[in-house]
Amino acid sequence: MNNVGGWRIVTLVFVALSVVLGLTSLLLYSNLVAVEERYDDTIESLDKISFNVDILFNYGNGTLVWHNDTRLPMGVNFYNVTVLVSDGRLGATYYPAYQSHFISSINGVGVGDDPDKLYWAWIAWFFDEGLSEWVNYDVSADLIYPKEGDILAWYFEDTSNYPDYAPPT
C-alpha cells in the first residue's frame, strides 16, 4: 500500500508542475503578444515619419554591397543617404553655385592618384520598375529625394564612354 502512496505523490507533483508550467507559458505568451503589439505600433508610427529603400554600392571591381531595407527619415536627399549608409566615409566637394556635391570617393574607393582611373566617377542610378531597368540620374545626389521602396545605386565606373554607361549590375 505504501507503493500506491508514492505514486500518488509523484502524480500530484507532476500535476502541480504541469499547472505551474502551463501558467508560466500563458504568462510568457501574453507578454509576447503585448510586445508584438507595441512593435507593430512602433513600426506604424515610424512609417509616418520614415520609409525604406534598397541601396547598392557597385565598386567597379566586381564588388557589390547591398544595404536593403534601409530606413530613412522623410525629406532626406540621396547625398545625405550616402553619408548615412557609408558611415561618413565619403569624399565630396560642394559646389555652392549648383547647390550640389561631387562625390569623389565612397568607403575609400575613388580616383585618388590612379592614372588608370582618370575618367572614372561615381554615378547615381535608380531601378525603374516600369521599364525593368537601371536608369542613371541626370542631377546631383543633393537634388534626388528618394521615396518608399526605391532601389538606388552608386556605381564607380569609367565615364569616358559618356553617355553610354553600363548599369550597376
Phi, psi and omega in degrees: 000328178300328180294322179295320178297324177295320178291326178295318179295316179299316180295317179297317178297317180297316179296315180298317178297319179297318179296315180298314180295322178296315178294320178297317178298317179297317178297314180297320179296317180294324175295319178298315179299317180296318179294319178297321178295317177296320178298313179299320177296320179295314179297318178299318177294317179297323180297338179282338184237002181209174181207169182247142173224164172250136183230134179245134167251116175253112187277005175076003181237018182097352180271121177242129178234118179263142171238086185275151180051045177282118182275129183234149175285151178302144174085002181279144178262170186294331176296311179298323177299316181295319176300315181297309186290329179272007182055035177080002179276075189219130173260126182207150175240130180267133178245101185303325182299330180255356184051045186214153174260143168258121182277119180256335177203148174229125180054038177084358180259122180188188183294311181057225181257017184276109180294338177287345182250023184305323183257017180270150178203161174275121181249134179271136182228161168220152179268117179272106184293331178295320178270345185057044178205162177281139178230133179273143178289149177251017176228170180286160181299334179294338184257008180255123180244100182297161176226172182311129174085357180298149173243111186246158179210149165246130181232120176273110188214166179288121181258009181292345179260026180310138001264015183271070177283152173278143177293161188296337180233000000 
